[in-house]
């Protein structure tokens, strides 16, 4: 279940055992009835197939996918699970959703009318409680309550918090109140408000159903609160060359960095084409064991320079590998230095870097194609 590391390329190691640990941690904190895993966008880039296989082995029976194609893949891996499709009916007919036993999350009155023409159909319906994106606005919710559901079976009323980074802030109480007010006149169905951050912060928000993504992948989206999660993904990159540069030497295009003193500089085989943000020019660091090596100069398409002056010589040599994020360097910290959410950095890198998986039991089923995930 592991793939060989390409010596001149970055590699992402994904620990499916830790994914299972995080699922159990979240499950232990959640006080509601139903807990589902968000596996949209290829499980944040980590690979929908191995993630669903690993979580199913832990007892997960509910998945939230982005679109119809992802949902069909999840159905093949989890035949008995409930599978929700956040993009609603886009991409397939209502009949196809019924045949595949998929639950579209309907986002507007026209989509609800389309689904009603295919009734009986099990659906979820999204309500906009302040995010201003998808979901029924309050006036549309009131109209729906007055008109009825035309034979649709509503499995859940769903809303997306407008702020995930401050689950204990005053806005979160307003969100909770608005959601309860909107759902009060509607037919009884599971209410889904809680996401990763609110599972740990506000038990009263747990209600009937929670859907968690970031927490399962070991990403803490709540500044100021250290959650008991373990990072699932570790990204490293190879040292291609080490050079001794004199004071005044330029590093990067147009002298993006000038050596203030003689420096030992390592060039790594990773750049913005591998998901490392260009915004990390002259900021942030990578890790060689316990030692930090600051980024110097710009981030090019496939190369990045780091200052290894003062590090033990044996750590930074051609062929050695530097940790970009993982156990030594939290992805949240590096992403913040780039001005990005941690999930953005994770999904960017995971989408393009070669991935290696470990942590599954030998008897755990996994499609043979998952032993090596490319590119």
N, C-alpha and C positions, 0 to 999 in steps of 0.2 A: 504494500500500500504506500510505498514511498517511491519517488522518482529521483534519479540521479541529479545532483546539483550541477548545473552548467557552470564551468569554471569562470567564464568571463561575463556572467549575467547575474542580475539580482534574482533572488529566490524568496518566496513566501512560504513559510512553514505553518501549517494549520493543525492545531492540536484538537482533535475531535473529542478526546477525553475531557479536556477542559470545557469544551462546549457542553458536554453532559453535566459537568460540575456546576456550571453557571445555571443551567436549566433547573437543577435540584435546588440551588440557592434561591432562585426566583420563586420556584414552586413553594419553598418553605416560608417565604415572606407574603405570598399572595393569599388573601383571606376570602376571595370570591370563589365562585363555583367552577368557572371554565378559564383555562389558560391556553393561549395559542401562541405560536411562533410566527414572527414576521420573516418571511423568506423572499421578499420581493427583490427584484433586480439581482437575480442569481444569488440570493442570500448575501446581499451586500457585497457581491463579487467573490465570496468565498467558495461558491459552488453549491447550487441548489441540491444536486443529487446527494453528495456526501453529507450535507447538513441535515437534510430530511431523513436520510437513513439513520444518522446518529441520534437525532432527536426522537425518532419513532422508537428506537431501541430503549429510550428513556421513558417512554409512555406518552409522548406528545401525540395528541389525536386531533389537533386543529392547526391549520396553516393558513397564512395570509399571503397570497401571491399578488403580483402586479397585474398580469394579464392572462388571457386565455391560454396561450402557449405554455407559460410557466405553470399554470394550474394543471394542465394535462400531464406535464412532467411529474408534478407532485402527486397526482392521482396514481400514476404508475408505480410510484415508490411507496405510497401510503394508501392502499386500496380502501381501508375502512375509515379514513380520516375525513373530517369536515374541511373543505377547502374553499376559502373566500377569495374573490377576485376584486381587487381594489379599483381596477379600471372599469368595473361594471360590465355592461353588455358589449362594449367595444371589441371588435375583432371576431365575433362569432354570433350566431343566431341564438335566440332564447332556447330553441329546441336543442341545439348542441350543448348548451349549459345543462339542460335537464338530462340529456343522455350521459354526460360525463359526471353527473351529480356534483356540479359546481354551484357555488352560491355567489351570484354577482352582487357587488355593493353598488346600489343605484344612487346616483348623485343629483338628479334633477327631475322635474315633473315629466318631461318628455320621455325620459328613459323609463320612468315608472309606468307611463301609459303604454309604452312598447312592451314591457314585461307583462302587463296585465292582459294584453291580447294573446299572450302565450300561456296564461294561467291554466292549470295550477303550476306555479313555479315558486320555489323557495328562494327568498332574497334577503339581503340586508339593505338597510337604507341609511345613508349618511346625512347627518344634520350639521349645518354650519353654526357653530357656537362662538364664532369670532375670528377664525383664521382667514376667512375671506377667500377660500379656494373652492374646492368641490364640496357639495352637500346642499341640502335644502335650506334656504333662508327661512327665518321665522314665519313670514307670511305664507310661504309655500307649505310649511308644516301645518299651520292652522287650516289651510284649505284642504290638505290631505286628511286631517282629522275629521273635517266636516263631510267630505265626499266619500270616504271609505277606501278600501284597498282592492276592490274589484277582483276578489278571489286569490290575491297574492298571499303567500304564507311568509310572514316576516319573521326571520330567525333572530335578527338583532337590529337594534338602533345603535348607530355608531357615530362618534364624533372624534375629531382630532384636536387635542389641546393646542391653543395658539402659542403657548410657551412651554417647551419641554425642559428648559434650563433652570427654571425657578418653580418647581412643583409645590413649594410651600409658600410662595408669594401670595399677595392679596388677590391677584388676578385669578389664581387657581380656584379660589372659593367662588368667585363670580361665575367662572366656567361651570363649576359643579351645579350651582343653583340654576343657571340657564338651561343646562342639559336636563335636569329634573323637571323644570317647568315645561320645556318643549315636549318631553316624552309623556307627561302626565295624561293628556287627553288621547294619546295614541293607544292602539291595541297593545296588550301585554306581549312583550318580547324581551329577550336578553338585552341589557344596556351595557354598551362597551365604551368606556371612557378612559380606563387606565392603560398607560403605556409604560415603558421601562422605568422612567424617572418616578412616576407616581406610584408604582408598585412599592418602591422603597420609602416614599415620603408621606403619602396620605392614604391610610387604609380605608377611610370613608369613601374614597374615589374608586375603590376596587369594584363595587357594584357586582354585576353578574358575570362579566366576561372581560378579560384583559388580553392585550396583544402586545408582545414584547419582541424587540429586535436587538437594539444596541446592547442591552444587558447580556443577552445570550452570547454575543460575540466579544464580551469583555470590554466594551466601550462605556465609559462613565460619561453621561451627558449632563451631569449635575455638578456645576462648579461649586467648590466649597464643601462638598460632601463626598467622602471616600466610600465607595460602595464595595461590598465584599465579593468582588468579581475577579476572575483571572483572565488575562489577555489570551485570546484564542489564536491570534495571528502574530507571527514574528517575521519581519522583513529584514533581509541582510543583503549586502552587496560586496563584490570582490574588490580587493586592492589590485589595480592593474600595474601601477608604477609608483615608486617613491623617489623623490628628487630633493637634493639639497639646494635651496635657492638663497641667493645673497640678499642683503638688505636693499630695498628699492625695486626688486623684481616684481613684475606684474603677473597677476593670475587672473585668467578669464579675459573675455573680449573687452577691448577698450580700457584695459587696466581696471577692471571692476574691483580689484584688491591690489594693494601695494604692500609688500612685505616690510614691516617696520624694523625688522632685524633679520639676521640669517634664520631661515626656517626650514624645517623638514616637512615636506608636503606630499601627501598621498593622493593619488587620483583613483577614484572609485568608478566602477562600471555601473553607474545608475544616473539617471537624469529625468527631465520632465516627461520624456516619452515612456518612462516606467512609473509615472504617477508622483514623482517627487516634485513638490510645487516650486515653480520658479521664484515665488516670493521668499524662499529661504536663502536667497542671495545674501551672503555675509551675515547670516544669522542662523541660529540653531546649531546642532552638533549631531554627530553620530557617536557610537560607542564601540570601543575595543575592550571587551571585558568591563571592568569597573571604571575605565578611563574615557573621558569625553574628548572628542576631537572636533573642534569648531569648524563649521563650513566657511571656507574662504573663497571669494569670487562668486561668480554666477553659477546657476544650475543650467548646464547645457542639455542638449537633447538626450545624450547618453552618458555624460560624464559629470562628476562632481569632485571638487578638490576639498581636502580637509587638512587642518594643521595637526600634525602628529609630533611636533617638536616637544621633547621632554617625555614622550611615552617610551616605555621599555621597547628597545629596538626589535625584539622578537614578535611584538604584537602586530605592528603595521609593516608587513613585508608583502611583496607580490604573492598573490595566492591566498593571503589571509582574508577574512571576511569581517566586515563591520556591521554591527546592528544598527538599522535605521530606526526601527521601533520594535518593542517587544518587552521582555522582562526588565531589561536594564534601562530602557527609555520608554516611558509611557507615550502611546500614540496621541493622547490628549494634549500632552505638553508640546510635542513637535507640531501638531496641527495648530495649536494656539499661536505659536511663533510664526506660522505661515498665514495666519488670519483665516483659518478654515475650521469648520466643524470636524471633529474627529472622524465621523462617519464618511465625510467627503474624502479625506485622505485615505481611509481604509478602502473604500470602494474604487477610488482611482487606481491605487497600486494593485489591488487584487484583480482588477479587470485585465491587466496587461502583463503581470509578472507570472513567471512559472510558479506553480503551486505544488507543494508536497504535503501529503496528509499522513498523520499517524494518530494513534490513540484509540482506534477501534479494537474491540475484542476479535480474536482470530475467527470466531464462529459467527460474527455479525455480518449479515448479508450486505454486499455492496457490489454494484455493477462493475464488471471488469474494467470498463473504460475509465473508472475513477482512480485507478492506480497511478495515473499520470495525467495531470490536467495542464493543458497548454493554452496560451503561449508561454 
